[in-house]
Amino acid sequence: DSRSEDEFTGTAILSFKPTDRLLTYASYSRGYKAGGFNLDRSALSNPVLLDVTNINTANLQFGQETVDAYEIGAKYDGDDWTLSVAGFRQEFSNFQLNTFNGSVFLVQNINGCSNLVGGPGADSDASATTGGCAADDVTPGVISQGVEVELNLRPVRYLNATMGMTYADTRYADDLIGSDSGVPLDPALRLLPGDNMSNAPEIVATSSLSWTPPIGDSGMRGLFFVNARMTSDYNTGSDLLYGKEQDGFVVVNGRIGVTNIGGSFSVEGWV
């Protein structure tokens, strides 16, 4: 078997500077990930009985994934500080999801449906035949939207501080199907509809502080650096099973040392 595909992608950005210090912008971009073949033989006719009389290699294929991304934002450059603020929305169609259902690996192109056959909940039962969708009712299956803020401060010489936060609501559509042709969602994915995507925490916050004072007239500099990253709760499983929840956590890193020793090397300790 083989597959051939093409997709138009690109980015368009419009920016405007109302003042020398303030930049505003709006952008649109379209991204693309090629389709392919799921090489798990479970997609063939009957892998358990090794029935090779009715093999259809088309069952191994999954389609290309596309995303339409929109962003608006502003960047301000002050005397001793800079601030960036952005709002974004990303719509994924034919989202490629690879899941181990306990026996085999399956790949489905996750899409939404504006009029699910059987009504709401038909995609959340244990049946692989309920919850189809007409081709005209197919919608993006995953939407990520939120805001991002980043602040950089330079309060005194040699001292720099940064703070940032991203809020991203990344979730599956309320009614899901397994392809853009309207195939019902596989029962192994029945927990996905309306829930947050795996490995997609809603809040990520970061901060850092660095101090690099000169040491004498030799060109050497001291170094003191600490940063922290906070991540909120998220699920690590592509099937969103309850036992795969990860609690929120904070990671803190620190370094202290002397840099530019003789113009050749540095000595640092880290934790």
C-alpha positions as CSV (number, residue, x, y, z in Angstrom):
1,D,0.0,0.0,0.0
2,S,1.0,3.6,-0.3
3,R,-0.3,7.1,0.4
4,S,0.2,10.5,-1.2
5,E,-0.9,13.8,0.3
6,D,-0.3,17.5,0.1
7,E,-1.3,20.4,2.3
8,F,-0.9,24.2,2.1
9,T,0.7,25.7,5.2
10,G,2.0,29.1,6.2
11,T,2.0,32.0,8.5
12,A,0.6,35.6,8.2
13,I,1.5,38.3,10.7
14,L,0.3,41.9,10.9
15,S,2.1,44.1,13.4
16,F,1.7,47.8,14.4
17,K,3.8,50.1,16.6
18,P,1.6,52.9,18.1
19,T,4.7,54.1,20.0
20,D,8.4,53.4,19.8
21,R,8.1,51.2,22.9
22,L,4.9,49.3,22.2
23,L,4.4,46.6,19.5
24,T,1.0,45.0,18.8
25,Y,0.4,42.1,16.5
26,A,-2.0,39.6,15.2
27,S,-1.1,36.3,13.5
28,Y,-2.6,33.3,11.8
29,S,-0.7,30.1,10.9
30,R,-1.7,26.7,9.5
31,G,0.4,23.6,10.5
32,Y,0.4,20.1,9.1
33,K,1.6,16.7,10.2
34,A,1.7,13.9,7.6
35,G,-0.5,10.8,7.8
36,G,0.9,7.3,7.8
37,F,0.5,3.7,8.7
38,N,-0.1,2.0,12.1
39,L,2.2,-1.0,11.9
40,D,0.4,-2.9,14.7
41,R,-1.1,-5.9,12.9
42,S,-4.2,-5.6,15.0
43,A,-5.7,-3.3,12.3
44,L,-5.7,-6.2,9.9
45,S,-8.6,-8.7,9.5
46,N,-8.2,-11.0,12.4
47,P,-4.7,-11.0,14.1
48,V,-5.7,-13.4,16.8
49,L,-6.7,-16.2,14.5
50,L,-4.1,-15.2,11.9
51,D,-6.9,-15.0,9.3
52,V,-5.1,-13.7,6.1
53,T,-8.0,-14.3,3.7
54,N,-9.6,-10.8,4.1
55,I,-6.6,-8.4,4.8
56,N,-7.3,-4.8,4.0
57,T,-4.1,-2.6,4.3
58,A,-6.3,0.5,4.2
59,N,-7.2,-0.3,7.8
60,L,-3.6,0.5,8.7
61,Q,-3.7,4.1,7.5
62,F,-4.4,7.2,9.5
63,G,-4.8,10.7,8.0
64,Q,-2.8,13.9,8.1
65,E,-3.3,16.3,11.0
66,T,-3.8,20.0,10.6
67,V,-4.0,22.9,13.0
68,D,-5.2,26.5,12.5
69,A,-3.6,28.8,15.1
70,Y,-4.6,32.4,15.9
71,E,-2.7,34.8,18.2
72,I,-3.0,38.4,19.2
73,G,-0.5,40.2,21.5
74,A,1.5,43.1,22.6
75,K,5.1,43.7,23.7
76,Y,6.2,46.8,25.7
77,D,9.8,47.8,26.3
78,G,10.2,50.0,29.3
79,D,13.4,51.6,30.7
80,D,14.0,48.8,33.2
81,W,11.4,46.2,32.3
82,T,9.7,44.5,29.4
83,L,6.2,43.0,29.3
84,S,4.7,40.6,26.7
85,V,1.0,39.6,26.7
86,A,-0.6,37.2,24.2
87,G,-3.9,35.4,23.7
88,F,-4.1,32.3,21.5
89,R,-6.4,29.7,20.0
90,Q,-5.5,26.6,18.2
91,E,-7.9,24.2,16.4
92,F,-6.7,20.7,15.6
93,S,-8.4,18.6,12.9
94,N,-7.7,14.9,12.5
95,F,-5.6,14.9,15.7
96,Q,-3.4,11.8,15.6
97,L,-3.8,9.8,18.8
98,N,-1.9,6.6,19.4
99,T,-3.2,4.5,22.3
100,F,-2.5,1.1,23.9
101,N,-5.9,-0.4,24.7
102,G,-4.5,-3.2,26.9
103,S,-3.9,-5.6,24.0
104,V,-2.9,-3.7,20.9
105,F,-1.9,-0.2,19.7
106,L,-4.5,1.7,17.9
107,V,-4.3,5.1,16.0
108,Q,-7.3,7.2,15.4
109,N,-7.8,10.7,13.9
110,I,-9.7,12.5,16.6
111,N,-12.4,14.9,15.4
112,G,-15.5,16.5,16.8
113,C,-19.1,16.2,15.6
114,S,-21.8,18.9,15.7
115,N,-24.5,16.3,15.4
116,L,-23.5,12.9,16.8
117,V,-25.5,10.0,15.6
118,G,-27.2,8.6,18.7
119,G,-26.9,11.9,20.6
120,P,-24.5,13.0,23.3
121,G,-22.9,10.1,25.1
122,A,-22.9,7.8,22.2
123,D,-19.1,8.2,22.0
124,S,-18.7,7.4,25.7
125,D,-20.1,3.8,25.8
126,A,-18.4,0.5,25.3
127,S,-19.6,0.0,21.8
128,A,-17.4,0.5,18.7
129,T,-20.4,0.9,16.5
130,T,-22.3,3.8,18.2
131,G,-21.6,7.5,17.8
132,G,-20.9,8.0,14.1
133,C,-21.1,11.3,12.3
134,A,-22.1,12.6,8.9
135,A,-19.2,14.1,6.9
136,D,-20.8,17.6,6.8
137,D,-21.0,17.7,10.7
138,V,-17.3,17.0,11.3
139,T,-15.5,19.7,13.4
140,P,-12.1,20.1,15.0
141,G,-11.5,17.5,17.7
142,V,-9.1,19.4,19.9
143,I,-9.0,23.1,20.8
144,S,-6.3,24.8,22.9
145,Q,-6.9,28.4,23.9
146,G,-5.5,30.7,26.6
147,V,-3.2,33.5,27.5
148,E,0.5,34.0,28.1
149,V,2.2,36.7,30.2
150,E,5.9,37.3,30.5
151,L,7.7,40.0,32.5
152,N,11.4,40.9,32.6
153,L,12.7,43.2,35.3
154,R,16.1,44.9,35.6
155,P,15.7,46.8,38.9
156,V,19.5,47.4,39.5
157,R,22.7,46.8,37.6
158,Y,23.7,43.2,37.3
159,L,20.4,42.0,38.6
160,N,17.7,40.5,36.3
161,A,14.4,38.9,37.2
162,T,11.8,37.2,35.0
163,M,8.3,35.9,35.6
164,G,5.9,34.2,33.3
165,M,2.6,32.3,33.3
166,T,0.7,30.4,30.7
167,Y,-3.0,29.4,31.1
168,A,-4.0,27.0,28.4
169,D,-7.4,25.3,28.2
170,T,-6.6,22.3,26.0
171,R,-9.5,19.9,25.7
172,Y,-11.3,17.5,23.4
173,A,-14.6,18.4,21.9
174,D,-17.7,17.3,23.8
175,D,-18.7,14.8,21.0
176,L,-15.9,12.9,19.3
177,I,-15.4,10.6,16.4
178,G,-12.4,8.5,15.2
179,S,-11.9,10.0,11.7
180,D,-12.9,12.8,9.4
181,S,-15.2,10.3,7.6
182,G,-17.4,9.9,10.7
183,V,-16.1,6.6,12.1
184,P,-17.2,6.1,15.7
185,L,-14.7,6.7,18.5
186,D,-13.0,3.5,19.7
187,P,-14.3,2.4,23.2
188,A,-10.7,2.6,24.6
189,L,-11.0,6.4,24.2
190,R,-14.5,6.7,25.8
191,L,-13.1,9.0,28.5
192,L,-11.9,11.7,26.1
193,P,-15.0,13.6,25.2
194,G,-15.0,17.0,26.8
195,D,-12.0,16.4,29.0
196,N,-8.5,18.0,29.1
197,M,-5.9,16.5,26.8
198,S,-3.2,14.4,28.3
199,N,0.1,16.0,29.3
200,A,-1.5,19.4,29.0
201,P,-1.6,21.2,32.3
202,E,-3.8,24.3,32.5
203,I,-1.3,26.4,34.3
204,V,2.5,26.7,34.0
205,A,4.3,29.4,35.8
206,T,8.0,30.2,35.8
207,S,10.3,32.7,37.5
208,S,14.0,33.3,37.7
209,L,16.5,35.6,39.5
210,S,20.1,36.2,38.4
211,W,22.9,38.3,39.8
212,T,26.3,38.7,38.0
213,P,28.4,41.3,39.8
214,P,32.0,41.9,38.7
215,I,34.8,40.7,40.9
216,G,37.7,43.2,41.1
217,D,39.2,44.5,37.8
218,S,40.1,41.1,36.4
219,G,37.0,40.7,34.3
220,M,35.7,37.9,36.5
221,R,32.1,37.8,37.5
222,G,30.2,36.2,40.3
223,L,27.1,34.2,39.5
224,F,24.0,33.6,41.5
225,F,21.0,32.1,39.7
226,V,17.8,30.5,40.9
227,N,14.7,29.6,38.9
228,A,11.4,27.8,39.6
229,R,8.7,26.2,37.4
230,M,5.2,25.3,38.7
231,T,3.0,22.9,36.7
232,S,-0.6,22.2,37.6
233,D,-2.3,18.8,37.6
234,Y,-2.6,16.8,34.4
235,N,-3.2,13.3,33.1
236,T,-0.3,11.4,31.6
237,G,-2.4,8.8,29.7
238,S,-3.6,9.2,26.1
239,D,-6.7,7.3,27.2
240,L,-7.2,9.6,30.3
241,L,-7.6,6.6,32.7
242,Y,-8.0,7.8,36.2
243,G,-4.9,6.1,37.6
244,K,-2.7,8.1,35.3
245,E,-3.3,11.5,37.0
246,Q,-0.2,13.5,37.9
247,D,-0.5,16.0,40.8
248,G,0.8,19.5,40.3
249,F,4.5,20.1,41.3
250,V,7.2,22.7,41.5
251,V,10.9,22.3,40.4
252,V,13.5,24.7,41.8
253,N,17.0,25.0,40.4
254,G,20.0,27.0,41.6
255,R,23.6,27.8,40.6
256,I,26.4,29.7,42.2
257,G,29.9,30.3,40.9
258,V,32.6,32.4,39.3
259,T,32.7,33.0,35.6
260,N,35.2,34.3,33.1
261,I,38.2,33.2,35.2
262,G,41.2,34.3,33.2
263,G,38.9,34.8,30.3
264,S,39.0,31.0,29.8
265,F,36.8,29.1,32.2
266,S,34.1,29.1,34.9
267,V,33.5,27.2,38.2
268,E,29.9,26.6,39.2
269,G,28.0,24.5,41.7
270,W,24.4,23.6,41.1
271,V,21.4,22.0,42.9
